[in-house]
């Protein structure tokens, strides 16, 4: 099962670090959505080795608000809430 850890810092302005763990190597997809469910950014779409990874998210082109980060890998998905405060 994939594990998505709370972004640091949260709330953030304008960038934040997202940590996640993938138990088995393979394809990984990390996307950010707004509160309406619209995809606003793809952070990662590639094959990764098993283990801990990080991704940087820059929200400087987005408005303040709540966003959701979704990690999908190895038939497992986890979602985390992030807050952008400008």
Secondary structure, 3 states (H helix, E strand, C coil): CCEECCCECCCECCEEEEEEEECCCEEEEEEEEECCCCEEEEEEEEEECCEEEEEEEECCCCCCEEEEEEEEECCEEEEEEEEECC
